[in-house]
Amino acid sequence: MKYTELKDKSIKELEELLHAKKAELFELRVKLKAMQLSNPNEIKKARRNIARINTTINAHYSSSVE
């Protein structure tokens, strides 16, 4: 997921996506603790995707304030 893909979405879509990605991260962490996660780098990717979504949401809020 890239920032350019996210910046065209509405805030509502981004918040729904953020909620879904946080749930996905939770599931990945549970799998990691249960030793069922085959690729631990997926956690890193999920965290970075969440950060990208948060950045996009904040950019939308700052541009709407101006």
TORVEXNU-985824 format. One record per atom (N, C-alpha, C, CB): residue in one letter; residue number from 1; atom name; y, z, x; chain. Coordinates in nm, 2 decimals, m for minus. Atoms other than C-alpha are relative to their C-alpha. Glycine has a CB too. Example, Ala and Ser with C-alpha at 12.3 -4.5 7.8 and 13.67 -1.06 7.14 Angstrom:
REM TORVEXNU-985824
<r type="A" seq="1" atom="N" v="m0.12" w="0.00" u="0.09" mol="A"/>
<r type="A" seq="1" atom="CA" v="m0.45" w="0.78" u="1.23" mol="A"/>
<r type="A" seq="1" atom="C" v="0.12" w="0.00" u="0.09" mol="A"/>
<r type="A" seq="1" atom="CB" v="0.00" w="0.12" u="m0.10" mol="A"/>
<r type="S" seq="2" atom="N" v="m0.11" w="0.00" u="m0.09" mol="A"/>
<r type="S" seq="2" atom="CA" v="m0.11" w="0.71" u="1.37" mol="A"/>
<r type="S" seq="2" atom="C" v="0.11" w="0.08" u="m0.08" mol="A"/>
<r type="S" seq="2" atom="CB" v="0.05" w="m0.14" u="0.04" mol="A"/>
REM end
This chain:
REM TORVEXNU-985824
<r type="M" seq="1" atom="N" v="m0.12" w="0.00" u="0.08" mol="A"/>
<r type="M" seq="1" atom="CA" v="0.00" w="0.00" u="0.00" mol="A"/>
<r type="M" seq="1" atom="C" v="0.12" w="0.00" u="0.09" mol="A"/>
<r type="M" seq="1" atom="CB" v="0.00" w="0.12" u="m0.10" mol="A"/>
<r type="K" seq="2" atom="N" v="m0.12" w="0.01" u="m0.08" mol="A"/>
<r type="K" seq="2" atom="CA" v="0.33" w="m0.10" u="0.14" mol="A"/>
<r type="K" seq="2" atom="C" v="0.13" w="0.03" u="m0.08" mol="A"/>
<r type="K" seq="2" atom="CB" v="0.02" w="m0.15" u="0.06" mol="A"/>
<r type="Y" seq="3" atom="N" v="m0.13" w="m0.04" u="0.06" mol="A"/>
<r type="Y" seq="3" atom="CA" v="0.69" w="0.01" u="0.07" mol="A"/>
<r type="Y" seq="3" atom="C" v="0.05" w="m0.12" u="m0.08" mol="A"/>
<r type="Y" seq="3" atom="CB" v="0.10" w="0.04" u="0.10" mol="A"/>
<r type="T" seq="4" atom="N" v="m0.05" w="0.12" u="0.07" mol="A"/>
<r type="T" seq="4" atom="CA" v="0.78" w="m0.35" u="m0.04" mol="A"/>
<r type="T" seq="4" atom="C" v="m0.07" w="m0.02" u="m0.13" mol="A"/>
<r type="T" seq="4" atom="CB" v="m0.02" w="m0.12" u="0.09" mol="A"/>
<r type="E" seq="5" atom="N" v="0.07" w="0.00" u="0.13" mol="A"/>
<r type="E" seq="5" atom="CA" v="0.51" w="m0.33" u="m0.31" mol="A"/>
<r type="E" seq="5" atom="C" v="0.05" w="0.11" u="m0.09" mol="A"/>
<r type="E" seq="5" atom="CB" v="m0.15" w="0.01" u="0.02" mol="A"/>
<r type="L" seq="6" atom="N" v="m0.03" w="m0.11" u="0.08" mol="A"/>
<r type="L" seq="6" atom="CA" v="0.64" w="0.00" u="m0.43" mol="A"/>
<r type="L" seq="6" atom="C" v="0.15" w="m0.01" u="m0.05" mol="A"/>
<r type="L" seq="6" atom="CB" v="m0.02" w="0.13" u="0.08" mol="A"/>
<r type="K" seq="7" atom="N" v="m0.14" w="m0.01" u="0.03" mol="A"/>
<r type="K" seq="7" atom="CA" v="1.02" w="m0.06" u="m0.44" mol="A"/>
<r type="K" seq="7" atom="C" v="0.03" w="m0.08" u="m0.13" mol="A"/>
<r type="K" seq="7" atom="CB" v="0.08" w="m0.05" u="0.11" mol="A"/>
<r type="D" seq="8" atom="N" v="m0.03" w="0.07" u="0.12" mol="A"/>
<r type="D" seq="8" atom="CA" v="0.99" w="m0.30" u="m0.73" mol="A"/>
<r type="D" seq="8" atom="C" v="m0.05" w="0.07" u="m0.13" mol="A"/>
<r type="D" seq="8" atom="CB" v="m0.07" w="m0.14" u="0.01" mol="A"/>
<r type="K" seq="9" atom="N" v="0.05" w="m0.07" u="0.12" mol="A"/>
<r type="K" seq="9" atom="CA" v="0.82" w="m0.05" u="m0.96" mol="A"/>
<r type="K" seq="9" atom="C" v="0.10" w="0.10" u="m0.05" mol="A"/>
<r type="K" seq="9" atom="CB" v="m0.13" w="0.08" u="0.04" mol="A"/>
<r type="S" seq="10" atom="N" v="m0.09" w="m0.09" u="0.06" mol="A"/>
<r type="S" seq="10" atom="CA" v="1.00" w="0.18" u="m1.20" mol="A"/>
<r type="S" seq="10" atom="C" v="m0.04" w="0.15" u="0.04" mol="A"/>
<r type="S" seq="10" atom="CB" v="m0.01" w="m0.01" u="m0.15" mol="A"/>
<r type="I" seq="11" atom="N" v="0.02" w="m0.14" u="m0.04" mol="A"/>
<r type="I" seq="11" atom="CA" v="1.03" w="0.56" u="m1.14" mol="A"/>
<r type="I" seq="11" atom="C" v="m0.12" w="0.05" u="m0.08" mol="A"/>
<r type="I" seq="11" atom="CB" v="0.12" w="0.08" u="m0.03" mol="A"/>
<r type="K" seq="12" atom="N" v="0.12" w="m0.05" u="0.08" mol="A"/>
<r type="K" seq="12" atom="CA" v="0.78" w="0.63" u="m1.42" mol="A"/>
<r type="K" seq="12" atom="C" v="m0.13" w="m0.05" u="0.05" mol="A"/>
<r type="K" seq="12" atom="CB" v="0.02" w="m0.05" u="m0.15" mol="A"/>
<r type="E" seq="13" atom="N" v="0.12" w="0.05" u="m0.06" mol="A"/>
<r type="E" seq="13" atom="CA" v="0.52" w="0.40" u="m1.27" mol="A"/>
<r type="E" seq="13" atom="C" v="m0.03" w="0.07" u="0.13" mol="A"/>
<r type="E" seq="13" atom="CB" v="0.01" w="m0.15" u="0.02" mol="A"/>
<r type="L" seq="14" atom="N" v="0.01" w="m0.07" u="m0.13" mol="A"/>
<r type="L" seq="14" atom="CA" v="0.58" w="0.56" u="m0.93" mol="A"/>
<r type="L" seq="14" atom="C" v="m0.05" w="0.14" u="m0.02" mol="A"/>
<r type="L" seq="14" atom="CB" v="0.13" w="0.00" u="0.08" mol="A"/>
<r type="E" seq="15" atom="N" v="0.05" w="m0.14" u="0.02" mol="A"/>
<r type="E" seq="15" atom="CA" v="0.53" w="0.91" u="m1.07" mol="A"/>
<r type="E" seq="15" atom="C" v="m0.14" w="0.00" u="m0.04" mol="A"/>
<r type="E" seq="15" atom="CB" v="0.09" w="0.07" u="m0.10" mol="A"/>
<r type="E" seq="16" atom="N" v="0.14" w="0.01" u="0.04" mol="A"/>
<r type="E" seq="16" atom="CA" v="0.21" w="0.81" u="m1.24" mol="A"/>
<r type="E" seq="16" atom="C" v="m0.09" w="m0.03" u="0.12" mol="A"/>
<r type="E" seq="16" atom="CB" v="m0.02" w="m0.11" u="m0.11" mol="A"/>
<r type="L" seq="17" atom="N" v="0.07" w="0.04" u="m0.11" mol="A"/>
<r type="L" seq="17" atom="CA" v="0.09" w="0.65" u="m0.92" mol="A"/>
<r type="L" seq="17" atom="C" v="m0.01" w="0.12" u="0.10" mol="A"/>
<r type="L" seq="17" atom="CB" v="0.06" w="m0.12" u="0.08" mol="A"/>
<r type="L" seq="18" atom="N" v="0.00" w="m0.11" u="m0.09" mol="A"/>
<r type="L" seq="18" atom="CA" v="0.19" w="0.96" u="m0.72" mol="A"/>
<r type="L" seq="18" atom="C" v="m0.10" w="0.11" u="m0.05" mol="A"/>
<r type="L" seq="18" atom="CB" v="0.14" w="0.07" u="0.00" mol="A"/>
<r type="H" seq="19" atom="N" v="0.09" w="m0.09" u="0.06" mol="A"/>
<r type="H" seq="19" atom="CA" v="m0.01" w="1.18" u="m0.96" mol="A"/>
<r type="H" seq="19" atom="C" v="m0.15" w="m0.04" u="0.03" mol="A"/>
<r type="H" seq="19" atom="CB" v="0.02" w="0.02" u="m0.15" mol="A"/>
<r type="A" seq="20" atom="N" v="0.14" w="0.05" u="m0.02" mol="A"/>
<r type="A" seq="20" atom="CA" v="m0.32" w="0.96" u="m0.92" mol="A"/>
<r type="A" seq="20" atom="C" v="m0.03" w="0.01" u="0.15" mol="A"/>
<r type="A" seq="20" atom="CB" v="0.00" w="m0.15" u="m0.04" mol="A"/>
<r type="K" seq="21" atom="N" v="0.03" w="m0.01" u="m0.14" mol="A"/>
<r type="K" seq="21" atom="CA" v="m0.29" w="0.96" u="m0.54" mol="A"/>
<r type="K" seq="21" atom="C" v="m0.02" w="0.14" u="0.04" mol="A"/>
<r type="K" seq="21" atom="CB" v="0.12" w="m0.07" u="0.08" mol="A"/>
<r type="K" seq="22" atom="N" v="0.02" w="m0.14" u="m0.04" mol="A"/>
<r type="K" seq="22" atom="CA" v="m0.26" w="1.33" u="m0.52" mol="A"/>
<r type="K" seq="22" atom="C" v="m0.14" w="0.05" u="m0.05" mol="A"/>
<r type="K" seq="22" atom="CB" v="0.11" w="0.09" u="m0.07" mol="A"/>
<r type="A" seq="23" atom="N" v="0.13" w="m0.03" u="0.04" mol="A"/>
<r type="A" seq="23" atom="CA" v="m0.57" w="1.36" u="m0.73" mol="A"/>
<r type="A" seq="23" atom="C" v="m0.11" w="m0.06" u="0.09" mol="A"/>
<r type="A" seq="23" atom="CB" v="m0.02" w="m0.05" u="m0.15" mol="A"/>
<r type="E" seq="24" atom="N" v="0.10" w="0.06" u="m0.09" mol="A"/>
<r type="E" seq="24" atom="CA" v="m0.75" w="1.12" u="m0.50" mol="A"/>
<r type="E" seq="24" atom="C" v="0.00" w="0.08" u="0.13" mol="A"/>
<r type="E" seq="24" atom="CB" v="0.05" w="m0.15" u="0.03" mol="A"/>
<r type="L" seq="25" atom="N" v="0.00" w="m0.08" u="m0.12" mol="A"/>
<r type="L" seq="25" atom="CA" v="m0.64" w="1.33" u="m0.20" mol="A"/>
<r type="L" seq="25" atom="C" v="m0.08" w="0.13" u="m0.02" mol="A"/>
<r type="L" seq="25" atom="CB" v="0.15" w="0.03" u="0.04" mol="A"/>
<r type="F" seq="26" atom="N" v="0.08" w="m0.12" u="0.03" mol="A"/>
<r type="F" seq="26" atom="CA" v="m0.78" w="1.64" u="m0.36" mol="A"/>
<r type="F" seq="26" atom="C" v="m0.15" w="m0.03" u="0.00" mol="A"/>
<r type="F" seq="26" atom="CB" v="0.04" w="0.05" u="m0.14" mol="A"/>
<r type="E" seq="27" atom="N" v="0.14" w="0.04" u="0.00" mol="A"/>
<r type="E" seq="27" atom="CA" v="m1.11" w="1.46" u="m0.42" mol="A"/>
<r type="E" seq="27" atom="C" v="m0.05" w="m0.02" u="0.14" mol="A"/>
<r type="E" seq="27" atom="CB" v="m0.03" w="m0.12" u="m0.09" mol="A"/>
<r type="L" seq="28" atom="N" v="0.04" w="0.02" u="m0.14" mol="A"/>
<r type="L" seq="28" atom="CA" v="m1.12" w="1.35" u="m0.06" mol="A"/>
<r type="L" seq="28" atom="C" v="m0.02" w="0.13" u="0.08" mol="A"/>
<r type="L" seq="28" atom="CB" v="0.11" w="m0.09" u="0.07" mol="A"/>
<r type="R" seq="29" atom="N" v="0.01" w="m0.13" u="m0.07" mol="A"/>
<r type="R" seq="29" atom="CA" v="m1.06" w="1.70" u="0.07" mol="A"/>
<r type="R" seq="29" atom="C" v="m0.12" w="0.08" u="m0.05" mol="A"/>
<r type="R" seq="29" atom="CB" v="0.12" w="0.09" u="m0.03" mol="A"/>
<r type="V" seq="30" atom="N" v="0.12" w="m0.06" u="0.04" mol="A"/>
<r type="V" seq="30" atom="CA" v="m1.34" w="1.83" u="m0.15" mol="A"/>
<r type="V" seq="30" atom="C" v="m0.12" w="m0.06" u="0.06" mol="A"/>
<r type="V" seq="30" atom="CB" v="m0.01" w="m0.01" u="m0.16" mol="A"/>
<r type="K" seq="31" atom="N" v="0.11" w="0.07" u="m0.06" mol="A"/>
<r type="K" seq="31" atom="CA" v="m1.57" w="1.57" u="m0.02" mol="A"/>
<r type="K" seq="31" atom="C" v="m0.01" w="0.03" u="0.15" mol="A"/>
<r type="K" seq="31" atom="CB" v="0.01" w="m0.15" u="m0.02" mol="A"/>
<r type="L" seq="32" atom="N" v="0.00" w="m0.03" u="m0.14" mol="A"/>
<r type="L" seq="32" atom="CA" v="m1.47" w="1.65" u="0.34" mol="A"/>
<r type="L" seq="32" atom="C" v="m0.07" w="0.14" u="0.02" mol="A"/>
<r type="L" seq="32" atom="CB" v="0.14" w="0.00" u="0.05" mol="A"/>
<r type="K" seq="33" atom="N" v="0.06" w="m0.13" u="m0.02" mol="A"/>
<r type="K" seq="33" atom="CA" v="m1.56" w="2.02" u="0.29" mol="A"/>
<r type="K" seq="33" atom="C" v="m0.15" w="0.00" u="m0.04" mol="A"/>
<r type="K" seq="33" atom="CB" v="0.07" w="0.10" u="m0.10" mol="A"/>
<r type="A" seq="34" atom="N" v="0.14" w="0.01" u="0.04" mol="A"/>
<r type="A" seq="34" atom="CA" v="m1.89" w="1.92" u="0.13" mol="A"/>
<r type="A" seq="34" atom="C" v="m0.08" w="m0.09" u="0.09" mol="A"/>
<r type="A" seq="34" atom="CB" v="m0.02" w="m0.05" u="m0.14" mol="A"/>
<r type="M" seq="35" atom="N" v="0.07" w="0.08" u="m0.10" mol="A"/>
<r type="M" seq="35" atom="CA" v="m1.97" w="1.70" u="0.43" mol="A"/>
<r type="M" seq="35" atom="C" v="m0.05" w="m0.13" u="m0.06" mol="A"/>
<r type="M" seq="35" atom="CB" v="m0.11" w="0.07" u="0.07" mol="A"/>
<r type="Q" seq="36" atom="N" v="0.04" w="0.13" u="0.06" mol="A"/>
<r type="Q" seq="36" atom="CA" v="m1.99" w="1.39" u="0.20" mol="A"/>
<r type="Q" seq="36" atom="C" v="0.10" w="m0.11" u="0.03" mol="A"/>
<r type="Q" seq="36" atom="CB" v="m0.01" w="0.02" u="m0.15" mol="A"/>
<r type="L" seq="37" atom="N" v="m0.10" w="0.10" u="m0.03" mol="A"/>
<r type="L" seq="37" atom="CA" v="m1.69" w="1.20" u="0.33" mol="A"/>
<r type="L" seq="37" atom="C" v="m0.04" w="m0.08" u="0.13" mol="A"/>
<r type="L" seq="37" atom="CB" v="0.14" w="0.06" u="0.02" mol="A"/>
<r type="S" seq="38" atom="N" v="0.04" w="0.08" u="m0.11" mol="A"/>
<r type="S" seq="38" atom="CA" v="m1.80" w="0.92" u="0.55" mol="A"/>
<r type="S" seq="38" atom="C" v="0.11" w="m0.04" u="0.10" mol="A"/>
<r type="S" seq="38" atom="CB" v="m0.07" w="m0.13" u="m0.05" mol="A"/>
<r type="N" seq="39" atom="N" v="m0.11" w="0.04" u="m0.09" mol="A"/>
<r type="N" seq="39" atom="CA" v="m1.46" w="0.82" u="0.69" mol="A"/>
<r type="N" seq="39" atom="C" v="0.12" w="0.10" u="m0.02" mol="A"/>
<r type="N" seq="39" atom="CB" v="0.05" w="m0.14" u="m0.03" mol="A"/>
<r type="P" seq="40" atom="N" v="m0.10" w="m0.10" u="0.02" mol="A"/>
<r type="P" seq="40" atom="CA" v="m1.22" w="1.12" u="0.74" mol="A"/>
<r type="P" seq="40" atom="C" v="0.14" w="m0.06" u="0.01" mol="A"/>
<r type="P" seq="40" atom="CB" v="m0.01" w="0.10" u="0.11" mol="A"/>
<r type="N" seq="41" atom="N" v="m0.13" w="0.06" u="0.00" mol="A"/>
<r type="N" seq="41" atom="CA" v="m0.93" w="0.87" u="0.81" mol="A"/>
<r type="N" seq="41" atom="C" v="0.05" w="m0.03" u="m0.13" mol="A"/>
<r type="N" seq="41" atom="CB" v="m0.01" w="m0.13" u="0.09" mol="A"/>
<r type="E" seq="42" atom="N" v="m0.05" w="0.03" u="0.14" mol="A"/>
<r type="E" seq="42" atom="CA" v="m0.91" w="0.81" u="0.44" mol="A"/>
<r type="E" seq="42" atom="C" v="0.10" w="0.11" u="m0.04" mol="A"/>
<r type="E" seq="42" atom="CB" v="m0.12" w="0.00" u="m0.10" mol="A"/>
<r type="I" seq="43" atom="N" v="m0.10" w="m0.11" u="0.03" mol="A"/>
<r type="I" seq="43" atom="CA" v="m0.73" w="1.15" u="0.41" mol="A"/>
<r type="I" seq="43" atom="C" v="0.13" w="m0.03" u="0.06" mol="A"/>
<r type="I" seq="43" atom="CB" v="m0.05" w="0.14" u="0.05" mol="A"/>
<r type="K" seq="44" atom="N" v="m0.12" w="0.04" u="m0.07" mol="A"/>
<r type="K" seq="44" atom="CA" v="m0.47" w="1.03" u="0.66" mol="A"/>
<r type="K" seq="44" atom="C" v="0.07" w="m0.11" u="m0.08" mol="A"/>
<r type="K" seq="44" atom="CB" v="m0.02" w="m0.04" u="0.14" mol="A"/>
<r type="K" seq="45" atom="N" v="m0.06" w="0.11" u="0.08" mol="A"/>
<r type="K" seq="45" atom="CA" v="m0.42" w="0.71" u="0.46" mol="A"/>
<r type="K" seq="45" atom="C" v="0.05" w="0.04" u="m0.13" mol="A"/>
<r type="K" seq="45" atom="CB" v="m0.11" w="m0.11" u="m0.02" mol="A"/>
<r type="A" seq="46" atom="N" v="m0.05" w="m0.06" u="0.13" mol="A"/>
<r type="A" seq="46" atom="CA" v="m0.39" w="0.90" u="0.13" mol="A"/>
<r type="A" seq="46" atom="C" v="0.13" w="0.07" u="0.02" mol="A"/>
<r type="A" seq="46" atom="CB" v="m0.11" w="0.09" u="m0.06" mol="A"/>
<r type="R" seq="47" atom="N" v="m0.12" w="m0.07" u="m0.03" mol="A"/>
<r type="R" seq="47" atom="CA" v="m0.13" w="1.13" u="0.28" mol="A"/>
<r type="R" seq="47" atom="C" v="0.12" w="m0.09" u="0.02" mol="A"/>
<r type="R" seq="47" atom="CB" v="m0.02" w="0.10" u="0.11" mol="A"/>
<r type="R" seq="48" atom="N" v="m0.11" w="0.10" u="m0.03" mol="A"/>
<r type="R" seq="48" atom="CA" v="0.07" w="0.84" u="0.41" mol="A"/>
<r type="R" seq="48" atom="C" v="0.04" w="m0.08" u="m0.13" mol="A"/>
<r type="R" seq="48" atom="CB" v="m0.04" w="m0.09" u="0.11" mol="A"/>
<r type="N" seq="49" atom="N" v="m0.03" w="0.07" u="0.12" mol="A"/>
<r type="N" seq="49" atom="CA" v="0.05" w="0.66" u="0.08" mol="A"/>
<r type="N" seq="49" atom="C" v="0.09" w="0.09" u="m0.09" mol="A"/>
<r type="N" seq="49" atom="CB" v="m0.12" w="m0.04" u="m0.08" mol="A"/>
<r type="I" seq="50" atom="N" v="m0.08" w="m0.09" u="0.08" mol="A"/>
<r type="I" seq="50" atom="CA" v="0.18" w="0.97" u="m0.10" mol="A"/>
<r type="I" seq="50" atom="C" v="0.14" w="0.01" u="0.06" mol="A"/>
<r type="I" seq="50" atom="CB" v="m0.07" w="0.14" u="0.00" mol="A"/>
<r type="A" seq="51" atom="N" v="m0.13" w="0.00" u="m0.06" mol="A"/>
<r type="A" seq="51" atom="CA" v="0.47" w="0.99" u="0.15" mol="A"/>
<r type="A" seq="51" atom="C" v="0.08" w="m0.12" u="m0.03" mol="A"/>
<r type="A" seq="51" atom="CB" v="m0.01" w="0.02" u="0.15" mol="A"/>
<r type="R" seq="52" atom="N" v="m0.07" w="0.13" u="0.03" mol="A"/>
<r type="R" seq="52" atom="CA" v="0.55" w="0.62" u="0.09" mol="A"/>
<r type="R" seq="52" atom="C" v="0.05" w="0.01" u="m0.15" mol="A"/>
<r type="R" seq="52" atom="CB" v="m0.09" w="m0.12" u="0.02" mol="A"/>
<r type="I" seq="53" atom="N" v="m0.04" w="0.00" u="0.14" mol="A"/>
<r type="I" seq="53" atom="CA" v="0.56" w="0.68" u="m0.29" mol="A"/>
<r type="I" seq="53" atom="C" v="0.12" w="0.10" u="m0.01" mol="A"/>
<r type="I" seq="53" atom="CB" v="m0.12" w="0.05" u="m0.09" mol="A"/>
<r type="N" seq="54" atom="N" v="m0.11" w="m0.09" u="0.01" mol="A"/>
<r type="N" seq="54" atom="CA" v="0.78" w="0.99" u="m0.25" mol="A"/>
<r type="N" seq="54" atom="C" v="0.13" w="m0.06" u="0.06" mol="A"/>
<r type="N" seq="54" atom="CB" v="m0.03" w="0.13" u="0.08" mol="A"/>
<r type="T" seq="55" atom="N" v="m0.12" w="0.07" u="m0.06" mol="A"/>
<r type="T" seq="55" atom="CA" v="1.02" w="0.79" u="m0.02" mol="A"/>
<r type="T" seq="55" atom="C" v="0.06" w="m0.10" u="m0.10" mol="A"/>
<r type="T" seq="55" atom="CB" v="m0.04" w="m0.07" u="0.13" mol="A"/>
<r type="T" seq="56" atom="N" v="m0.04" w="0.10" u="0.09" mol="A"/>
<r type="T" seq="56" atom="CA" v="1.04" w="0.52" u="m0.28" mol="A"/>
<r type="T" seq="56" atom="C" v="0.07" w="0.07" u="m0.12" mol="A"/>
<r type="T" seq="56" atom="CB" v="m0.11" w="m0.09" u="m0.05" mol="A"/>
<r type="I" seq="57" atom="N" v="m0.06" w="m0.08" u="0.11" mol="A"/>
<r type="I" seq="57" atom="CA" v="1.11" w="0.77" u="m0.56" mol="A"/>
<r type="I" seq="57" atom="C" v="0.14" w="0.05" u="0.04" mol="A"/>
<r type="I" seq="57" atom="CB" v="m0.09" w="0.11" u="m0.05" mol="A"/>
<r type="N" seq="58" atom="N" v="m0.12" w="m0.05" u="m0.04" mol="A"/>
<r type="N" seq="58" atom="CA" v="1.38" w="0.93" u="m0.36" mol="A"/>
<r type="N" seq="58" atom="C" v="0.11" w="m0.11" u="0.02" mol="A"/>
<r type="N" seq="58" atom="CB" v="m0.01" w="0.08" u="0.13" mol="A"/>
<r type="A" seq="59" atom="N" v="m0.09" w="0.12" u="m0.02" mol="A"/>
<r type="A" seq="59" atom="CA" v="1.54" w="0.59" u="m0.28" mol="A"/>
<r type="A" seq="59" atom="C" v="0.05" w="m0.04" u="m0.14" mol="A"/>
<r type="A" seq="59" atom="CB" v="m0.07" w="m0.11" u="0.07" mol="A"/>
<r type="H" seq="60" atom="N" v="m0.05" w="0.04" u="0.13" mol="A"/>
<r type="H" seq="60" atom="CA" v="1.55" w="0.51" u="m0.65" mol="A"/>
<r type="H" seq="60" atom="C" v="0.10" w="0.10" u="m0.05" mol="A"/>
<r type="H" seq="60" atom="CB" v="m0.13" w="m0.01" u="m0.10" mol="A"/>
<r type="Y" seq="61" atom="N" v="m0.09" w="m0.10" u="0.05" mol="A"/>
<r type="Y" seq="61" atom="CA" v="1.71" w="0.84" u="m0.73" mol="A"/>
<r type="Y" seq="61" atom="C" v="0.14" w="m0.01" u="0.07" mol="A"/>
<r type="Y" seq="61" atom="CB" v="m0.06" w="0.14" u="0.02" mol="A"/>
<r type="S" seq="62" atom="N" v="m0.12" w="0.01" u="m0.08" mol="A"/>
<r type="S" seq="62" atom="CA" v="1.97" w="0.80" u="m0.45" mol="A"/>
<r type="S" seq="62" atom="C" v="0.08" w="m0.12" u="m0.04" mol="A"/>
<r type="S" seq="62" atom="CB" v="m0.02" w="0.00" u="0.14" mol="A"/>
<r type="S" seq="63" atom="N" v="m0.08" w="0.12" u="0.04" mol="A"/>
<r type="S" seq="63" atom="CA" v="2.06" w="0.45" u="m0.56" mol="A"/>
<r type="S" seq="63" atom="C" v="0.05" w="0.01" u="m0.14" mol="A"/>
<r type="S" seq="63" atom="CB" v="m0.09" w="m0.13" u="0.01" mol="A"/>
<r type="S" seq="64" atom="N" v="m0.05" w="m0.01" u="0.13" mol="A"/>
<r type="S" seq="64" atom="CA" v="2.10" w="0.55" u="m0.92" mol="A"/>
<r type="S" seq="64" atom="C" v="0.12" w="0.10" u="m0.01" mol="A"/>
<r type="S" seq="64" atom="CB" v="m0.11" w="0.05" u="m0.09" mol="A"/>
<r type="V" seq="65" atom="N" v="m0.11" w="m0.09" u="m0.01" mol="A"/>
<r type="V" seq="65" atom="CA" v="2.34" w="0.83" u="m0.82" mol="A"/>
<r type="V" seq="65" atom="C" v="0.13" w="m0.07" u="0.04" mol="A"/>
<r type="V" seq="65" atom="CB" v="m0.03" w="0.12" u="0.09" mol="A"/>
<r type="E" seq="66" atom="N" v="m0.12" w="0.06" u="m0.05" mol="A"/>
<r type="E" seq="66" atom="CA" v="2.57" w="0.60" u="m0.64" mol="A"/>
<r type="E" seq="66" atom="C" v="0.07" w="m0.09" u="m0.10" mol="A"/>
<r type="E" seq="66" atom="CB" v="m0.03" w="m0.08" u="0.12" mol="A"/>
REM end
